[in-house]
Amino acid sequence: MITFLKILSVIFNFIPQVLLDVWAKLGGWVLCYGIKFRKGIVKDNLEIAFGKEKKEAELNQIMVSNYEHYVFAFFEVIRSIIWSKKNYLANTKVTGLENIIPFLKEKRGGVFLGAHMGNWEFAVATVAVNGIPIDVVVKESKNATGQKFLRWYRDRFGIGVFLETKTVKDIFNSINAGRFVVFILDQYMGPPIGVPVTFFGREAGTAAGLALFCEKRDIPVFPAYNYRDADGKLCTVIEPRLEYGELPQTRDSRIYHRTQIYNNAIESMIRKHPEQWLWLHRRWKEFKGQSRWAAQIASRTLVVLFAGVILSCASKETSPTGIMIPPDPTIESPVVLEATTFSYDRDGRVEPSKEESKSKATSKTNKKSVKGKSDSKLNQESIQPTPTFQIIPPDQIPFEVGERIEIDLRWLALPAGKAVLEVREGPIMNGRPTFQLWGNVLSSKLVDAIYHIDNTAESYIDKELLIPYKFLLHMLESKQNKETRVAFDHVNAKAYYWAKRISERWGNLDVDRIDVLTSKAKDLWSAIYYARYLNYKLNEKQRFVVYENGQNWEVELLPVANELVTSRVGAFQCWKILVHVSLNNVLKPMGDVYMWLSDDSKKHLVKFDAKIKIGSLYGLLTSIRER
């Protein structure tokens, strides 16, 4: 196919431009009035955008010129197939390079906010031949032949291509390397992940992806577009960096605000050359349903309105079990080192600062001093609390607010129920933003006949440090109702443990004590998410500490294989990890415990298999929802 297109390209390069211009005008007329290809959509879109500003004759002229533009774009792509960089530089033009030169000199990457404007493939290639390292986020073509051609066409000048799915890590790594990534946001995106913002005065569902990226890190965004000037030369324009003004206080409101700014920029591009935008697309489809971000904003508004009433009605926290949870103790805020103290290693991970390296060296010395004692239970007296904590760059954190996964559970090969794991927006704790890691395990009807379980875990972890500040376990079971709360003071190496149980079979329990805490220790629930943050290599162990009921246990994770695991969601290449931890509850291992984490930027928990105190427990992923 490529050979045939190259031959066609040679022929088209010999055809005089005047003749191509005539063919383009004729082809545009045939598409518009003869074939009438999507003419109704184009006409409706122009009415929505300019119906109150332009007369019908003007709209008809834009429509005809728009169809001519598509034919022109086709001829341009065909001619460019055999072009070298020299040909591109001679036949195209870039303005606005001065807006990104400071970033190029400092090897800082950024984002180009683009649209289906002019000849957008030329825009990307033109930027690349001018020495700007560039990648583009695209949808995968449904046509395999077309996809193969586009891949070859973009590869010629070192243009990277990221498909819309599973691109988070790749995009951040690209920007970290000083490259620029193109986001094209001018197509419809509906609920729940779309944002219904305004575009040409009408509600238009827009992808929230770029706003979410910029929420994670302050990434510079430059509007960029392409157009064909009066002489037929293709010009690419890079505009100054977008400014957001004063951002709203809540995350979800900021998603709306940023996305609206992006739509305003794209609308401005289109107004300059309306005949050269992709009016064939149904941009203003009805936004049926609820945007995830709108729902969260609404729920937060209610929380703010009624917070005073709730606080005045109770001095203690109620729980699903009906047991009252005492107020949290006062915890000292951690001393945080900014992320600027980090540098990136070859794997995209963060290399430790001098302070962290010193801390690790001290930890090794302490471990030597307890040689001969239990390998799993750490000597609490020998471990010193870490005085400072370092920020983990957001692009290194594999989960974010809105993630929800479901896992099918089996016990002794019987359907045991399901587990749901969600990442939610947490409150400000100790002056720090948090994630709420929420999870529920609900037994099946079959297991209910033996023993009913409806247990919910909540872990509130620092968004930038991944250390827990508070852990809650609500247990609603056949033989007991139990509440557990742990407050973590990492600075002073204290765990404030409280638990209360109501049980006729095992007796009531009421515990309130202060335990010694290994600084940076995780709770059992947040440990699952911390394991997803770690980098894995075959047969290389990863270790961290988990606090559980007065004990600080060392967790050891050993990748023993890289396997393909098939689930209801699909097939995942996974790390098979042997988990070693010494617990003394119903989760006490009685044999090997394995978990399978997807070998990608998300490291989702796809499967686990454990021989525990109450038998064999097996889990397999059945559902994933991102953001």
C-alpha positions as CSV (number, residue, x, y, z in Angstrom):
1,M,0.0,0.0,0.0
2,I,2.8,2.5,0.9
3,T,4.5,1.8,-2.4
4,F,1.3,2.5,-4.3
5,L,0.8,5.8,-2.4
6,K,4.4,6.8,-3.0
7,I,3.8,6.4,-6.8
8,L,0.6,8.3,-6.5
9,S,2.5,11.0,-4.6
10,V,5.1,11.4,-7.4
11,I,2.3,11.8,-9.9
12,F,0.5,14.5,-7.8
13,N,3.7,16.4,-7.3
14,F,4.0,16.8,-11.1
15,I,0.4,18.1,-11.5
16,P,0.4,21.9,-11.6
17,Q,-1.1,23.6,-8.5
18,V,-3.6,25.5,-10.6
19,L,-5.1,22.3,-11.9
20,L,-5.3,20.8,-8.4
21,D,-7.1,24.0,-7.2
22,V,-9.7,23.5,-10.0
23,W,-10.2,19.9,-9.0
24,A,-10.6,20.8,-5.3
25,K,-13.3,23.3,-6.1
26,L,-15.1,20.9,-8.4
27,G,-14.7,18.0,-5.8
28,G,-16.1,20.3,-3.0
29,W,-19.1,21.2,-5.1
30,V,-19.8,17.5,-5.9
31,L,-19.5,16.5,-2.2
32,C,-21.8,19.3,-1.1
33,Y,-24.5,19.4,-3.8
34,G,-24.1,16.1,-5.6
35,I,-23.3,13.5,-3.0
36,K,-24.5,15.7,-0.2
37,F,-22.1,14.0,2.1
38,R,-23.2,14.8,5.7
39,K,-24.6,18.1,4.4
40,G,-27.4,18.2,7.0
41,I,-24.8,17.9,9.8
42,V,-22.6,20.6,8.4
43,K,-25.5,22.9,7.9
44,D,-26.9,22.3,11.4
45,N,-23.5,22.9,13.0
46,L,-23.0,26.2,11.2
47,E,-26.5,27.3,12.3
48,I,-25.6,26.5,15.9
49,A,-22.3,28.3,15.8
50,F,-23.1,31.3,13.6
51,G,-26.9,31.4,13.1
52,K,-27.2,34.6,15.1
53,E,-24.2,36.3,13.6
54,K,-24.2,35.5,9.9
55,K,-26.8,35.6,7.1
56,E,-27.8,32.4,5.2
57,A,-25.8,33.3,2.2
58,E,-22.6,33.6,4.3
59,L,-23.3,30.2,5.9
60,N,-23.8,28.6,2.5
61,Q,-20.5,30.0,1.3
62,I,-18.7,28.7,4.4
63,M,-20.3,25.3,3.8
64,V,-19.2,25.1,0.2
65,S,-15.7,26.3,1.1
66,N,-15.6,23.7,3.9
67,Y,-16.1,20.8,1.4
68,E,-13.5,22.3,-0.9
69,H,-11.1,22.3,2.1
70,Y,-11.5,18.5,2.6
71,V,-10.4,17.9,-1.0
72,F,-7.5,20.3,-0.7
73,A,-6.4,18.5,2.5
74,F,-6.6,15.1,0.7
75,F,-4.4,16.4,-2.2
76,E,-1.9,17.9,0.3
77,V,-1.5,14.6,2.2
78,I,-1.0,12.6,-1.0
79,R,1.7,15.1,-2.2
80,S,3.5,15.1,1.1
81,I,4.1,11.3,1.2
82,I,7.4,11.6,-0.6
83,W,8.4,14.9,0.9
84,S,11.6,15.3,2.9
85,K,12.2,17.7,5.8
86,K,13.5,20.2,3.2
87,N,10.2,20.0,1.2
88,Y,8.2,20.6,4.4
89,L,10.3,23.6,5.4
90,A,9.9,25.1,1.9
91,N,6.1,24.6,1.7
92,T,4.9,25.2,5.2
93,K,5.3,28.0,7.8
94,V,5.3,28.1,11.7
95,T,4.7,31.2,13.7
96,G,4.8,31.6,17.5
97,L,7.9,29.5,18.2
98,E,9.0,32.2,20.5
99,N,6.2,31.1,22.9
100,I,7.8,27.7,23.6
101,I,11.6,28.5,23.1
102,P,12.1,29.1,26.8
103,F,10.7,25.7,27.6
104,L,12.8,24.0,24.9
105,K,16.0,25.6,26.2
106,E,15.2,24.3,29.7
107,K,14.1,20.9,28.3
108,R,10.7,21.3,29.8
109,G,7.8,19.7,28.0
110,G,4.2,20.9,27.6
111,V,0.9,20.4,25.8
112,F,-0.3,21.7,22.5
113,L,-4.1,22.1,22.6
114,G,-5.2,21.4,19.0
115,A,-8.3,20.9,16.9
116,H,-9.3,19.4,13.6
117,M,-8.4,22.6,11.9
118,G,-6.7,23.2,8.6
119,N,-4.6,20.1,7.7
120,W,-4.0,18.8,11.3
121,E,-1.6,16.1,10.1
122,F,0.5,18.8,8.5
123,A,0.5,20.8,11.7
124,V,2.1,18.0,13.7
125,A,4.6,17.2,10.9
126,T,5.5,20.9,10.4
127,V,6.2,21.3,14.1
128,A,8.4,18.1,14.1
129,V,10.5,19.2,11.1
130,N,11.2,22.5,12.9
131,G,13.0,20.5,15.6
132,I,10.3,20.4,18.3
133,P,10.0,16.9,19.9
134,I,6.3,16.1,19.6
135,D,3.9,13.3,20.3
136,V,0.1,13.1,19.7
137,V,-2.7,11.5,21.6
138,V,-5.1,9.8,19.1
139,K,-8.0,7.4,18.8
140,E,-7.2,4.1,17.2
141,S,-8.6,3.9,13.7
142,K,-11.3,1.3,13.1
143,N,-9.7,0.7,9.6
144,A,-6.5,-1.4,10.0
145,T,-5.1,-0.2,6.7
146,G,-5.7,3.5,7.5
147,Q,-4.1,3.0,10.9
148,K,-1.0,1.4,9.3
149,F,-0.7,4.3,6.9
150,L,-1.1,7.0,9.6
151,R,1.5,5.2,11.8
152,W,4.0,5.2,8.9
153,Y,3.1,8.8,8.0
154,R,3.8,10.1,11.5
155,D,6.8,7.9,12.2
156,R,8.8,9.5,9.3
157,F,9.8,12.6,11.4
158,G,9.9,11.0,14.9
159,I,6.3,11.8,15.9
160,G,5.3,9.7,18.8
161,V,1.7,8.3,18.9
162,F,-0.2,7.5,22.1
163,L,-3.6,5.8,21.8
164,E,-6.2,7.3,24.1
165,T,-6.3,4.2,26.3
166,K,-3.5,3.5,28.8
167,T,-1.5,6.6,28.0
168,V,-1.1,8.3,31.4
169,K,2.4,7.0,32.1
170,D,3.6,7.5,28.5
171,I,2.3,11.1,28.4
172,F,4.0,12.1,31.7
173,N,7.2,10.4,30.7
174,S,7.1,12.3,27.4
175,I,6.6,15.6,29.1
176,N,9.3,14.8,31.7
177,A,11.7,14.2,28.7
178,G,11.1,17.7,27.4
179,R,8.7,16.7,24.6
180,F,5.3,18.3,23.7
181,V,2.1,16.3,23.6
182,V,-0.8,17.2,21.3
183,F,-4.3,16.9,22.8
184,I,-7.2,17.4,20.4
185,L,-10.4,18.3,22.3
186,D,-12.9,19.4,19.7
187,Q,-15.0,16.3,19.5
188,Y,-18.0,15.2,21.5
189,M,-17.6,13.3,24.8
190,G,-20.7,12.3,26.7
191,P,-21.3,11.3,30.3
192,P,-20.1,10.1,32.7
193,I,-16.5,11.3,31.9
194,G,-17.4,14.1,29.6
195,V,-17.8,17.7,30.9
196,P,-20.9,19.7,29.5
197,V,-19.2,23.1,29.0
198,T,-20.1,25.9,26.6
199,F,-18.9,25.9,22.9
200,F,-20.2,28.6,20.6
201,G,-22.9,29.4,23.2
202,R,-24.3,25.9,23.3
203,E,-23.6,23.0,25.7
204,A,-21.1,20.6,24.3
205,G,-19.8,17.5,26.0
206,T,-16.0,17.6,26.2
207,A,-13.3,15.1,27.3
208,A,-12.0,16.0,30.8
209,G,-8.6,14.2,30.1
210,L,-6.4,17.3,29.6
211,A,-8.0,19.1,32.7
212,L,-7.2,16.0,34.8
213,F,-3.6,15.9,33.6
214,C,-3.2,19.6,34.5
215,E,-4.8,19.0,37.8
216,K,-2.1,16.5,38.6
217,R,0.7,18.8,37.7
218,D,1.1,22.4,36.4
219,I,1.6,21.6,32.8
220,P,1.9,24.5,30.3
221,V,-0.8,24.4,27.6
222,F,-0.3,26.2,24.3
223,P,-3.2,26.5,21.8
224,A,-1.9,25.5,18.3
225,Y,-3.7,25.2,15.0
226,N,-3.2,25.0,11.3
227,Y,-4.8,26.9,8.4
228,R,-4.3,27.4,4.6
229,D,-3.5,31.0,3.7
230,A,-4.7,32.9,0.6
231,D,-1.6,31.6,-1.3
232,G,-2.3,28.0,-0.5
233,K,0.6,27.7,2.0
234,L,-0.1,25.7,5.2
235,C,0.6,27.7,8.3
236,T,0.9,26.4,11.8
237,V,0.3,28.9,14.7
238,I,1.5,28.4,18.3
239,E,-0.3,30.8,20.6
240,P,1.0,32.0,24.0
241,R,0.5,29.8,27.1
242,L,-3.1,29.6,28.4
243,E,-3.9,31.4,31.6
244,Y,-6.6,30.1,33.9
245,G,-7.2,33.1,36.1
246,E,-8.3,32.3,39.6
247,L,-9.1,28.6,39.9
248,P,-12.1,27.4,42.0
249,Q,-11.5,25.8,45.3
250,T,-12.9,22.3,44.6
251,R,-11.2,19.9,42.2
252,D,-14.4,19.1,40.2
253,S,-15.1,22.8,39.7
254,R,-11.5,23.3,38.5
255,I,-12.1,20.4,36.0
256,Y,-15.0,22.4,34.6
257,H,-13.1,25.7,34.6
258,R,-10.1,24.4,32.8
259,T,-12.2,22.5,30.2
260,Q,-14.2,25.7,29.5
261,I,-10.9,27.6,29.0
262,Y,-9.8,25.0,26.4
263,N,-13.1,25.2,24.6
264,N,-12.9,29.0,24.5
265,A,-9.4,28.7,22.9
266,I,-10.6,26.2,20.3
267,E,-13.6,28.4,19.5
268,S,-11.3,31.3,18.9
269,M,-9.2,29.3,16.5
270,I,-12.3,28.3,14.5
271,R,-13.6,31.8,14.2
272,K,-10.4,32.9,12.5
273,H,-10.9,30.3,9.6
274,P,-14.3,28.8,10.0
275,E,-14.2,27.2,6.5
276,Q,-11.3,25.0,7.6
277,W,-12.7,23.2,10.7
278,L,-14.3,19.7,10.7
279,W,-18.0,20.7,10.6
280,L,-18.8,17.1,9.6
281,H,-18.7,15.9,13.2
282,R,-21.8,16.0,15.5
283,R,-20.2,18.3,18.1
284,W,-23.4,19.3,19.9
285,K,-25.0,15.9,20.6
286,E,-27.5,15.9,23.5
287,F,-25.7,15.4,26.8
288,K,-27.9,12.6,28.1
289,G,-27.0,11.6,31.7
290,Q,-25.0,12.9,34.5
291,S,-21.4,14.0,34.3
292,R,-19.3,12.4,37.0
293,W,-17.9,15.8,37.8
294,A,-21.3,17.5,38.0
295,A,-22.5,14.8,40.4
296,Q,-19.5,15.3,42.6
297,I,-19.9,19.0,42.6
298,A,-23.5,18.7,43.6
299,S,-22.8,16.3,46.4
300,R,-20.1,18.5,47.8
301,T,-22.4,21.5,47.7
302,L,-24.9,19.6,49.9
303,V,-22.1,18.6,52.2
304,V,-21.1,22.2,52.7
305,L,-24.7,23.3,53.3
306,F,-25.4,20.7,55.9
307,A,-21.9,20.3,57.5
308,G,-22.8,22.7,60.3
309,V,-26.0,20.8,61.2
310,I,-24.2,17.4,61.1
311,L,-21.4,18.7,63.3
312,S,-23.7,20.2,65.8
313,C,-25.7,17.0,66.2
314,A,-22.8,14.7,67.1
315,S,-19.5,15.0,68.7
316,K,-18.6,11.4,67.7
317,E,-18.5,9.8,64.3
318,T,-21.3,7.3,63.6
319,S,-20.6,4.1,61.7
320,P,-22.4,1.4,59.6
321,T,-22.4,-0.8,62.7
322,G,-24.1,1.8,64.9
323,I,-21.1,1.9,67.2
324,M,-19.9,5.4,68.0
325,I,-16.3,6.1,67.0
326,P,-14.4,8.5,69.3
327,P,-13.0,11.8,68.0
328,D,-9.6,11.6,66.3
329,P,-6.5,12.5,68.3
330,T,-4.4,15.5,67.4
331,I,-1.7,14.5,65.0
332,E,1.5,16.4,64.2
333,S,1.7,17.4,60.5
334,P,4.6,15.9,58.6
335,V,7.5,18.0,57.4
336,V,7.3,17.8,53.6
337,L,10.2,18.2,51.1
338,E,9.0,19.6,47.8
339,A,9.0,17.4,44.7
340,T,11.7,19.7,43.2
341,T,14.3,17.7,45.2
342,F,13.6,14.7,43.0
343,S,15.3,13.6,39.8
344,Y,14.0,10.8,37.4
345,D,15.8,7.5,36.9
346,R,15.7,5.5,33.7
347,D,12.5,3.7,34.6
348,G,10.7,7.0,35.2
349,R,10.8,6.6,38.9
350,V,12.1,9.2,41.3
351,E,15.6,8.9,42.6
352,P,15.9,9.6,46.3
353,S,17.3,12.9,47.7
354,K,20.3,13.0,49.9
355,E,18.0,13.1,53.0
356,E,16.1,10.0,51.8
357,S,19.4,8.1,51.0
358,K,20.7,9.0,54.5
359,S,17.4,7.6,55.9
360,K,17.8,4.4,54.0
361,A,21.4,4.0,55.2
362,T,20.2,4.5,58.8
363,S,17.5,1.9,58.2
364,K,20.1,-0.7,57.0
365,T,22.2,-0.1,60.0
366,N,19.2,-0.6,62.3
367,K,18.4,-3.9,60.5
368,K,21.9,-5.2,61.1
369,S,21.5,-4.4,64.8
370,V,18.4,-6.7,65.1
371,K,20.0,-9.6,63.2
372,G,19.0,-12.9,64.8
373,K,15.5,-11.7,65.6
374,S,12.3,-12.3,63.7
375,D,12.6,-11.4,60.0
376,S,8.9,-10.4,59.8
377,K,8.3,-8.6,63.0
378,L,10.5,-5.5,63.1
379,N,12.3,-4.4,66.3
380,Q,10.3,-1.3,67.1
381,E,12.9,0.2,69.4
382,S,15.6,0.2,66.8
383,I,13.7,2.0,64.1
384,Q,13.8,5.8,64.3
385,P,11.0,8.0,63.0
386,T,11.8,9.8,59.7
387,P,11.8,13.5,60.4
388,T,11.0,14.5,56.8
389,F,8.7,13.2,54.0
390,Q,9.2,13.6,50.3
391,I,6.5,14.3,47.8
392,I,5.9,11.7,45.1
393,P,5.3,13.3,41.7
394,P,1.7,12.8,40.7
395,D,2.6,11.1,37.4
396,Q,4.2,8.4,39.5
397,I,0.9,7.6,41.3
398,P,-1.0,4.9,39.4
399,F,-4.5,5.6,40.8
400,E,-6.7,8.7,41.1
401,V,-10.1,9.9,42.3
402,G,-12.9,8.1,40.4
403,E,-11.3,4.7,40.0
404,R,-13.5,1.8,40.8
405,I,-12.8,-1.9,40.5
406,E,-14.8,-5.0,41.3
407,I,-13.4,-8.4,42.1
408,D,-15.3,-11.7,42.1
409,L,-14.4,-13.7,45.3
410,R,-14.3,-17.5,45.7
411,W,-13.8,-19.4,48.9
412,L,-13.0,-23.1,48.8
413,A,-13.9,-22.9,45.1
414,L,-17.5,-21.7,46.0
415,P,-18.9,-18.3,44.9
416,A,-18.1,-16.2,48.0
417,G,-19.2,-12.7,47.1
418,K,-17.5,-9.6,45.7
419,A,-15.1,-6.9,46.7
420,V,-15.4,-3.3,45.5
421,L,-12.5,-0.9,45.7
422,E,-12.9,2.8,45.1
423,V,-10.6,5.9,45.2
424,R,-12.5,8.9,46.4
425,E,-11.7,12.5,47.2
426,G,-10.6,12.7,50.9
427,P,-10.8,15.6,53.3
428,I,-7.9,17.9,54.4
429,M,-6.2,16.1,57.2
430,N,-3.2,17.5,59.2
431,G,-3.2,20.3,56.7
432,R,-2.7,17.9,53.9
433,P,-4.9,16.7,50.9
434,T,-5.9,13.1,51.0
435,F,-7.4,10.2,49.0
436,Q,-10.1,8.1,50.6
437,L,-9.4,4.5,49.7
438,W,-12.8,2.9,50.2
439,G,-13.6,-0.8,49.9
440,N,-16.3,-3.2,50.7
441,V,-16.5,-7.0,50.9
442,L,-20.0,-8.5,50.7
443,S,-20.6,-12.2,51.0
444,S,-22.7,-14.2,48.5
445,K,-26.1,-15.8,49.4
446,L,-24.4,-19.1,49.4
447,V,-21.8,-18.0,52.0
448,D,-24.5,-16.1,54.0
449,A,-26.1,-19.4,54.8
450,I,-22.9,-20.2,56.8
451,Y,-21.7,-16.8,57.9
452,H,-22.7,-13.3,56.6
453,I,-20.0,-10.7,56.0
454,D,-20.5,-7.0,55.1
455,N,-17.2,-5.3,55.9
456,T,-16.1,-1.9,54.8
457,A,-12.6,-0.5,55.0
458,E,-11.6,3.2,54.7
459,S,-8.0,4.4,54.5
460,Y,-7.3,8.1,54.3
461,I,-3.8,8.6,52.8
462,D,-1.8,11.7,51.9
463,K,-2.2,12.4,48.2
464,E,1.5,13.3,47.7
465,L,3.2,11.1,50.3
466,L,1.1,7.9,50.2
467,I,1.2,7.6,54.0
468,P,-2.0,6.8,55.9
469,Y,-3.4,9.3,58.5
470,K,-6.5,7.3,59.4
471,F,-7.8,3.8,59.0
472,L,-11.4,2.6,59.7
473,L,-12.8,-1.0,59.5
474,H,-16.5,-1.4,59.9
475,M,-17.4,-5.1,60.4
476,L,-21.0,-6.3,60.1
477,E,-21.0,-10.0,60.5
478,S,-23.3,-12.8,61.7
479,K,-21.6,-13.2,65.1
480,Q,-20.3,-9.7,65.7
481,N,-20.4,-6.0,65.0
482,K,-17.0,-4.4,65.3
483,E,-15.4,-1.0,64.7
484,T,-11.7,-0.4,64.4
485,R,-10.0,3.0,64.1
486,V,-6.3,3.8,63.8
487,A,-4.9,7.3,63.7
488,F,-1.3,7.5,62.4
489,D,1.2,10.0,63.8
490,H,4.2,9.3,61.6
491,V,6.3,12.2,63.0
492,N,6.1,11.0,66.6
493,A,6.0,7.3,65.7
494,K,2.6,6.7,67.3
495,A,-0.4,4.7,66.3
496,Y,-3.6,5.6,68.2
497,Y,-5.5,2.3,68.1
498,W,-9.2,2.0,69.2
499,A,-11.6,-0.9,68.7
500,K,-15.0,-1.9,70.0
501,R,-16.7,-5.2,69.4
502,I,-20.3,-6.3,70.3
503,S,-20.6,-10.1,70.2
504,E,-22.5,-12.7,72.1
505,R,-20.3,-15.5,70.9
506,W,-16.9,-13.9,71.4
507,G,-17.7,-11.4,74.1
508,N,-17.6,-7.6,74.0
509,L,-14.4,-5.7,73.5
510,D,-13.3,-2.1,74.1
511,V,-9.7,-1.2,73.4
512,D,-8.1,2.3,73.4
513,R,-4.3,2.4,73.4
514,I,-1.2,4.1,71.9
515,D,1.2,1.8,70.0
516,V,4.7,2.3,68.7
517,L,4.6,3.0,64.9
518,T,7.2,2.5,62.3
519,S,7.3,5.7,60.4
520,K,5.7,5.5,56.9
521,A,4.0,2.2,57.8
522,K,0.9,1.5,55.9
523,D,-2.4,0.0,57.1
524,L,-3.7,-3.3,55.5
525,W,-5.9,-1.5,53.0
526,S,-3.6,1.3,51.8
527,A,-0.9,-1.4,51.5
528,I,-2.7,-2.7,48.4
529,Y,-2.5,0.7,46.7
530,Y,1.1,1.3,47.8
531,A,2.1,-2.1,46.2
532,R,0.7,-0.6,42.9
533,Y,3.1,2.3,43.2
534,L,6.2,0.2,43.4
535,N,8.4,-0.8,40.4
536,Y,8.9,-4.6,39.9
537,K,11.6,-6.6,38.4
538,L,11.8,-10.4,38.2
539,N,13.1,-12.0,41.4
540,E,13.9,-8.6,43.0
541,K,12.1,-8.1,46.4
542,Q,10.2,-5.0,47.4
543,R,9.7,-4.4,51.1
544,F,7.6,-2.0,53.2
545,V,6.0,-2.0,56.7
546,V,2.4,-2.5,57.6
547,Y,0.9,-1.7,61.0
548,E,-1.9,-4.1,62.2
549,N,-3.3,-4.2,65.7
550,G,-0.2,-3.1,67.6
551,Q,2.4,-4.8,65.4
552,N,4.6,-3.4,62.7
553,W,5.1,-6.2,60.1
554,E,7.4,-6.2,57.2
555,V,5.7,-7.0,53.9
556,E,7.9,-8.7,51.3
557,L,6.8,-8.7,47.6
558,L,8.7,-11.0,45.3
559,P,7.9,-11.0,41.5
560,V,8.3,-14.7,40.5
561,A,6.9,-14.6,36.9
562,N,5.3,-12.4,34.2
563,E,2.1,-14.0,33.1
564,L,-0.9,-13.4,30.9
565,V,-4.1,-13.4,33.0
566,T,-7.6,-13.4,31.4
567,S,-10.4,-11.8,33.3
568,R,-13.9,-10.6,32.4
569,V,-12.4,-7.2,31.7
570,G,-9.9,-8.7,29.2
571,A,-6.4,-10.2,29.1
572,F,-3.6,-8.5,31.1
573,Q,0.1,-9.1,31.1
574,C,0.8,-9.3,34.9
575,W,3.5,-9.6,37.5
576,K,2.9,-12.7,39.6
577,I,4.0,-11.6,43.0
578,L,4.6,-13.8,46.0
579,V,3.5,-12.0,49.1
580,H,5.0,-12.7,52.5
581,V,3.6,-11.0,55.7
582,S,3.1,-12.4,59.2
583,L,-0.4,-11.6,60.4
584,N,-2.3,-13.2,63.3
585,N,-6.0,-12.7,62.3
586,V,-8.4,-14.5,60.0
587,L,-6.1,-13.4,57.1
588,K,-3.2,-15.3,58.6
589,P,-1.4,-17.1,55.7
590,M,-1.4,-20.8,56.0
591,G,0.4,-21.3,52.6
592,D,1.7,-19.2,49.7
593,V,-0.1,-16.0,48.9
594,Y,0.1,-14.6,45.4
595,M,-1.3,-11.5,43.7
596,W,-1.2,-10.6,40.0
597,L,-0.7,-6.9,39.2
598,S,-1.1,-5.6,35.6
599,D,2.3,-4.9,34.1
600,D,1.4,-1.4,32.9
601,S,1.2,2.1,34.4
602,K,-1.9,1.4,36.5
603,K,-0.8,-1.9,38.1
604,H,-4.4,-3.0,38.7
605,L,-5.0,-5.9,41.0
606,V,-6.2,-8.5,38.5
607,K,-6.1,-11.6,40.6
608,F,-5.1,-13.1,43.9
609,D,-4.9,-16.6,45.4
610,A,-4.3,-17.2,49.1
611,K,-4.3,-20.1,51.5
612,I,-5.4,-18.4,54.8
613,K,-6.7,-19.4,58.2
614,I,-10.3,-19.8,57.1
615,G,-9.5,-21.8,53.9
616,S,-8.6,-20.9,50.3
617,L,-9.5,-17.5,49.1
618,Y,-9.4,-16.5,45.4
619,G,-10.2,-13.3,43.6
620,L,-10.5,-12.3,39.9
621,L,-11.1,-8.8,38.4
622,T,-14.6,-8.3,36.9
623,S,-14.9,-4.6,36.3
624,I,-12.7,-1.4,36.0
625,R,-13.9,2.2,35.9
626,E,-11.3,4.9,35.4
627,R,-11.9,8.4,36.7
